[in-house]
Amino acid sequence: MEINGVFEGGGVRGIALAGAAAGVLDSGYTFHRTVGTSAGALVAALLAAGYTADELEHEVTGMDWPGLLDPVPETHIPLFGQHMALVIHKGINRTRRIESVWRKMLLRKGVRTFRDLRPGSLEVIATDLTHGAGVAFPHCLPGYGIDPDSFPVARSLVMSAAVPFLFTPVVLHDRITDEKVVFSDGAMAANYPIGVIAHDRPVFGFRLTPDGDPHTHQSIHGPYSLAKAVLTSGIRARYSLPRTIEGAEVVVDVPVRDDLDFSLPRREARSVFHRARLAAHGQLQSLTAA
């Protein structure tokens, strides 16, 4: 059965989203259209490119997650390095490693630009900081004078996943106005982009749910720690209060713990993936039985 998938954003929680997607594939569903924000966009792109459940497991659980971080040079300066990085680069890590890893994974399926994907199979949500607007790629690319057929999918993904302060913003050259446009985390525009997905197939919404105590103490004692607290609170706070996700025929609850901890070893990544895979498969079995 063909479905359309909406994937919520949430840092390293993307491992769990990939596991949940694998559980849905295990249950006999295939993705016709996908839309995602931030980590959700990273997963949505792999599904749109045609990755199977077992291929998702191989790629995601075997990935060097700590190696995705690419600190700017200033971060190595003792005491004030991270503060300097925020002032100079507006973030402490570059996005080039994430872009490189996803570019290679997509190329393994013959996908480089949006021309290589089935039309309408993927929408990526990002935030245009220059104009204060949410955008969906490839749909909005012509508004910047760019042909979607020539635009790299992996570049759109890091534009969506550039979490503020943790990553430097991504700059795009607007060919109409000849200006530089700055993009950052799509979660600021729409963390759960249900409004973007077409409803020509049943819609499955992938919702991240806390697995364990989501409350942590954060010591704030300077610009960097304040920026980190603002960022992590912005991600975690949305799970602290009751929330609804409307517009989806099926909501898949994805159990997660950490959100921005890229230091997790492969063994833990496998555990996160498999826990979500089994949870999604179990939820759909229960739904079928009912």
N, C-alpha and C positions, 0 to 999 in steps of 0.2 A: 504494500500500500504506500502510495506517495504522500508525503507530508511536507509542510513548510515549517522551518525551525527558527525560533527567535532566541538568541543567546545573550544573556545578561553579562555585563562586564564585572571584573573583580580580580585583577592582578594574577598571581600564581594560581588562583582558583581555576584558571583555565584548564589545569590538569584534570580537575573534577568534571568540568564541562565536557571535555573530550571523552572521559570515561562514561558519562551519562549518555552522550551521543552514541558511543559504542554499544551501550545497553539497548538503546532504541533500535539500532541496526540489527542487533542480535535477535530482536523480537519480530523481525521481518519487515520493518519499515525502511523506506528509502527517502532521501531528502530531495525534493524538487526545487525549492527555493530556501535560501538561508539569509538571515540578517544578524549581525552581531556588533557589539560594542567592545572595544578594548580587547581583553582576553577572549571574550565571546567572538569577536571578529576573527581572531587567529584560528579558532576552532571552526567557525563557519566557513572560512576559506578552504580549509582542508577537506571539508565535506563537499563543498561545491566543486572541488577539483577531482573528487571521486575516491577519496580514501575510504577503505573498508574498516570494519571494527578492529580487526587484528592489525592492520597497518597503522591505525591510530595508536594502538597500544605500543607497537614497536617504536614508532617515532617519538611519542610523548614520554613514555617511561624510560627510554634510552637516552633522552636529551640531557646535555650538560646544563642544567638550569642555572647554577652559579655562574657559568661561563657566559651567559647571556648578558650579564651586566658588563658595561664597558666604561669604567670611570674616566672622567675628564682628568687631565694631568694635575690640576690644582688640588684634587682630593688627596693627593699623596703628601701635601704639605702639612706638617704637624700642627695641631691645635686649630688653625684657622682655615685649613684647606677646603672643607666642605662649605663653609660660609662663603669663601671666595668663589667656589664653583657656582653657587647659587647667584651671586652677584654678576659674575662674568658670563656664564653660560645659561643661566636660568634653570639649571638642573645639574645633577651630579653624575649622570650616566648618559652616554650617547646611545642612539637606537640602532647603530649600524650592525651590531652582532645579531640582534633579533631579526632585522631585515634580511641579513645574509642567510641565516638559518632557514627562515620561511621561504625565501627565494629558492633555495636548493630543494626544499621539500616540494614546493609547487612545481618546479621544473621536472621532478621525478614523475609527475603526472602530465607533463607537456604544457604546463601553464606558466606563462610569464606575464602577459598583459591581460586586460579584461577581454580582449578579442578571443583569447584561448578558452574562455569559459562560455557555457551555454548562456545566451542572453536572459537576464533576469534571475540567474541562479544565485547571485551574491550581491548584497548591499552592505557596505562598511560605514559605520557611523563615526564621525570625527567632529571636533569643535574648531571652528574658524575663530581664533582669538582676535584677529585683526578687525573683523566685522561683527564679532559677537553673535555668531550664528552657528546652528547645528547644520551639518551637511551629511549627505549620503553619497558614497562613491560606489559605482561609477556615475550614477544619475546626475550628480551636480558638477562633474568635471567640465562639461562644455561651458558652464558659467564662468570658468576661469580661462576659457580659450583653449582647453586641452581636449584632444580626441581620446576618449576612453580606450579605443583600440590600441593606442600606443602607450598607455600608462601602466606601469608595473603594479601588479596586485600587491606585492610585498611592500611597496612604498605606501600604499593606502593603509595597510595594516598597521605600520608603525605610526602613521599619522593618528590612527585611532587609539593606539596603545601607549602613547607617550604620556604616561601618568605625570602630572605636574610635580615639579621639584625632584622626583626620582629620575626622570628622563628629561633631556633637553627637548624643547619644542621642535617640530619639523617645519621647515620653511619650503613654501611652494612659490614658484614664479607665475604670477597671473599674466598671461599673455595678452589679455585685453587691456588691462590698465597699466601694465609694465611695472607692477609693484610686487614687493615680497609679502606674502601672506603667511602668517604663523598659525600652525595647527597644533592641537594638543588633545588630550584624552577625550574620547567621545562620550564618556560617562557624564561629563558636564552638560552635554546636550540632551542625551537620552540613554540612560544606562540600560533600560529595557525597551528597545525600539519596536514595540508591537505595532505602532502606527505606520511603520514603513513596509511591513510585510504584506504581500498580497494574500487574499483569502480565497484563492481558487483551489486550494487544497486544505485539508484539516491543518490547523496551526498548533504546533507543540511549543510551549514556552518553557524554557529551561531556567528555573529559579534557584538561586544559591541560598542554602539554609545553613545556619550555624550548627556545627557538630561539636558540642562542648560549650564551655563558657566563653562567649564572645568578648567579655569585658577584660581589658588589660590596663595596667597602670602605665602611664607615659610621663616620664619626667621631662619638664620643659625648662631649659636653662640657657637658651640662646636661639639665634635665628634659625639654625638648621633643625634643632629639636622641635621648635615651634612649627616649622614647615612640615616636618614629618608627622607631628601630632595632628595638624590640620588635615593632612592627606589621609592618614590611617583612620581618623575619626570620620571623615567624609565617606569612607568605604564601609566601615563597620557600623556606623550609626543607623544606616538604612535598614540593618537587620535587627536592631534593638527593639523597634516598635512594630506592632501589627501592620501588615501591608497586604495589599491584594494585587494580583496581576490579572487584569481583565482582557478579554478579547481572544483568548486561546481556548481551543476545544479541550486540550489536555495540558496540564501543568506538571512538569517533571521536577520534583524537588531534588536538588543536588546537594548532598551533605559535604560541607567543607570546614576546614579549620583555619589555617594561616591564609593570608591574602597577599602580602608583599614580601614574604620570606623566600628569596631566591636561593637561599643556602641549603635547601633540602637535598639530601642525597638521593640517588636513583632508587634505592630501596623504599624510601618514603614516598617518592613519586609514584612508584608502582602500587603502593598501598592506597594512596589517594585515588588513583585511576580505577583500581579494581573495586574499591568500596563504592564509588559512584556508579560504575558499570553494573554491579549487582543490584544496587538500589533502584536504578532506572528500570532494569529488566524486571525486578520484582514488582515495581509499581504498575507496569504495563500488564503483567500477568494477572495481578489483582483486578485491574480495570476490565480485562477481557472476561475474567471469571464472573464479575458482577453483572 
